[in-house]
Amino acid sequence: MTVHSSVVLSKGVELGERVVIGPNTVLLGPCTIGDDVWIGPGCVIGTPPELTSARQNAAWDDDLDHHGVEIGAGSVIREMSSIQQGSRRPTHLGAGCWLLSRSYVAHDCILEDGVTTSAGVTLGGHSQVGAGATIGMNATVHQRRIVGPGSMVGMSAAVTRDLPPFAKAYGTPARTRGANTIGMSRQGIDAAETDALDAAYREGRAPDATFDDPRLRAAFEWVADAVARV
């Protein structure tokens, strides 16, 4: 474990093995950091939710009465990023996530495994981002919105509506313009199913049939579950 001498660790912070934390970073509990996590300089993780109803106490001196932060193994959080405590559930980052510099993750967000947020991304409270999704530079996801697994959100987009699995979306407000065919190809998803999903999204309709690939079925099931969680 490599923790710079200027790092602030409050009560309730649990660090896994081989964690690296850069200078002037602040971690406030309750907060659980998995193994092999890399946190850059100037990050702030675990501050109270930005809600007028939430107690804004001196969290570095006493325990928070909120629901904490969970960061999965192997995640990378680059410099000057911010992650808030959950107000109703832990704010959650899965394993292998990459938050590039100045990423902002508000209270109660859920980021599943392998999510990438590019520099300057803002995720509003209670946002949910499915596994393997990528959000481009300076994009904003409105509070309580869902970004489906495997989706690609273009830079500077404003996501004001839920995005389905493997969507390719961009614009202000963001619209689904087709399927993330490159991402689907990299995962080895069948070309015929990729083409069918792409055609449906381009035509602004739901896919016609149930998919054979279990990853596609699981992705649509995750979105349905996410809607129920909001």
TORKEVO-822980 format. One line per field, with one value per residue (C-alpha): x, y negated, z negated; residue in one letter. Coordinates in steps of 0.02 Angstrom, whole numbers, plus 50000, padded with zeros to 5 digits. Example, Ala and Ser with C-alpha at 12.3 -4.5 7.8 and 13.67 -1.06 7.14 Angstrom:
<nodes>
px <- 50615,50684;
py <- 50225,50053;
pz <- 49610,49643;
type <- A,S;
</nodes>
This chain:
<nodes>
px <- 50000,50062,49973,50049,50082,49963,49811,49665,49585,49436,49360,49268,49383,49434,49577,49613,49782,49903,49801,49887,49825,49905,49942,49807,49667,49528,49433,49288,49199,49104,49205,49267,49409,49447,49616,49729,49634,49732,49673,49760,49804,49672,49524,49382,49285,49146,49085,48902,48769,48735,48558,48482,48409,48578,48681,48841,48949,49138,49154,49342,49320,49168,49065,48943,48762,48749,48768,48948,49048,49101,49243,49278,49446,49561,49471,49568,49511,49612,49658,49529,49383,49240,49125,48987,48914,48747,48589,48484,48611,48800,48868,48943,49084,49110,49274,49387,49307,49407,49359,49468,49517,49382,49247,49100,48994,48848,48759,48676,48751,48783,48922,48938,49100,49211,49129,49236,49198,49308,49379,49249,49101,48959,48839,48686,48619,48545,48614,48649,48778,48782,48936,49060,48980,49090,49042,49136,49225,49120,48958,48822,48698,48542,48493,48400,48442,48504,48644,48627,48769,48892,48832,48942,48895,48977,49076,48979,48816,48674,48585,48409,48323,48368,48480,48454,48593,48733,48666,48770,48707,48763,48696,48610,48494,48572,48479,48510,48579,48614,48699,48877,48926,49113,49090,48976,49101,49241,49135,49110,48922,48849,48849,48667,48607,48718,48644,48466,48492,48577,48433,48303,48392,48418,48232,48184,48097,48120,48205,48082,48134,48219,48406,48500,48657,48641,48742,48611,48469,48559,48590,48405,48360,48484,48399,48229,48299,48381,48214,48141,48285,48266;
py <- 50000,49826,49681,49507,49421,49277,49391,49369,49533,49516,49650,49786,49793,49972,49996,50155,50224,50130,49970,49811,49639,49478,49313,49204,49330,49340,49501,49495,49645,49752,49797,49965,49968,50134,50209,50131,49966,49813,49641,49486,49320,49199,49318,49303,49462,49478,49301,49282,49289,49122,49115,48974,49106,49190,49144,49056,49102,49098,49272,49281,49266,49374,49513,49474,49526,49567,49728,49722,49760,49927,49938,50105,50188,50124,49959,49801,49629,49490,49322,49198,49318,49314,49450,49414,49522,49605,49537,49695,49826,49831,49738,49884,49906,50082,50168,50103,49932,49785,49611,49488,49318,49206,49339,49300,49440,49377,49465,49634,49665,49844,49878,50061,50151,50079,49908,49767,49583,49467,49302,49181,49300,49257,49389,49321,49402,49578,49600,49780,49832,50011,50121,50074,49908,49761,49579,49449,49291,49159,49255,49235,49366,49292,49355,49521,49563,49733,49767,49945,50073,50060,49888,49752,49573,49436,49293,49142,49238,49200,49362,49313,49478,49659,49743,49926,50058,50037,49870,49744,49574,49395,49218,49095,49170,49338,49452,49634,49631,49817,49960,49960,50082,50068,50109,50255,50322,50312,50419,50547,50521,50598,50481,50518,50471,50318,50262,50294,50188,50051,50045,50037,49893,49797,49814,49759,49921,50064,50223,50345,50509,50587,50599,50765,50691,50703,50543,50444,50522,50484,50304,50272,50358,50244,50089,50153,50182,50009,49927,50014,49950,49766;
pz <- 50000,50046,49960,49969,49803,49846,49869,49748,49693,49576,49466,49559,49711,49755,49878,49975,50025,50139,50138,50202,50144,50207,50118,50042,50066,49935,49896,49773,49700,49711,49865,49928,50056,50143,50185,50316,50324,50383,50324,50391,50310,50251,50250,50124,50085,49958,49926,49873,50010,50093,50028,49928,49812,49779,49627,49683,49535,49514,49584,49562,49373,49337,49416,49555,49538,49723,49823,49879,50036,50109,50236,50320,50349,50485,50511,50557,50498,50576,50504,50438,50449,50323,50257,50130,49993,50029,49948,49965,50016,50038,50189,50284,50409,50472,50512,50648,50668,50737,50681,50776,50708,50634,50640,50524,50452,50348,50205,50230,50402,50459,50582,50628,50673,50809,50826,50897,50867,50968,50905,50837,50834,50713,50647,50557,50399,50413,50590,50641,50770,50834,50851,50985,51030,51082,51057,51159,51103,51013,51036,50906,50847,50766,50595,50589,50768,50829,50953,51016,51011,51154,51208,51283,51239,51344,51272,51205,51218,51097,51050,50998,51041,51003,51130,51178,51180,51306,51364,51459,51400,51422,51432,51316,51265,51304,51423,51465,51642,51662,51572,51508,51644,51611,51428,51470,51596,51467,51351,51487,51501,51658,51808,51852,51678,51680,51846,51785,51630,51730,51854,51716,51629,51790,51827,51651,51602,51481,51546,51626,51546,51396,51419,51418,51340,51150,51130,51226,51127,50964,51018,51050,50885,50794,50865,50807,50633,50635,50673,50521,50412,50458;
type <- M,T,V,H,S,S,V,V,L,S,K,G,V,E,L,G,E,R,V,V,I,G,P,N,T,V,L,L,G,P,C,T,I,G,D,D,V,W,I,G,P,G,C,V,I,G,T,P,P,E,L,T,S,A,R,Q,N,A,A,W,D,D,D,L,D,H,H,G,V,E,I,G,A,G,S,V,I,R,E,M,S,S,I,Q,Q,G,S,R,R,P,T,H,L,G,A,G,C,W,L,L,S,R,S,Y,V,A,H,D,C,I,L,E,D,G,V,T,T,S,A,G,V,T,L,G,G,H,S,Q,V,G,A,G,A,T,I,G,M,N,A,T,V,H,Q,R,R,I,V,G,P,G,S,M,V,G,M,S,A,A,V,T,R,D,L,P,P,F,A,K,A,Y,G,T,P,A,R,T,R,G,A,N,T,I,G,M,S,R,Q,G,I,D,A,A,E,T,D,A,L,D,A,A,Y,R,E,G,R,A,P,D,A,T,F,D,D,P,R,L,R,A,A,F,E,W,V,A,D,A,V,A,R,V;
</nodes>
